[in-house]
């Protein structure tokens, strides 16, 4: 069953209020945006390094052609290392946001149920 359109209209101001008062976290959406942007930059770096290696190989003579092979390998290793580091950093940020959400849920649960009184 689809929700009532009238109920959806009342949910929009509440969602906006939660956003403006920092009750709702946008951490997941922002982290995804930053993650994919970073992957795009790393991909552009990889294409640039590949272009440099190919350019050196095409324009060079003699030993410069042989220099292109290590340049390509080092560039590929650098891009692979950057990808792993970027993924790890993004996973760290996601973990921090999840911990914050869990702490919020624990705080709300503690505030909802008063602790038992000790006699």
Secondary structure as GFF3:
##gff-version 3
##sequence-region A 1 119
A	DSSP	alpha_helix	5	20	.	.	.	ID=ss1
A	DSSP	alpha_helix	27	59	.	.	.	ID=ss2
A	DSSP	alpha_helix	63	112	.	.	.	ID=ss3
###
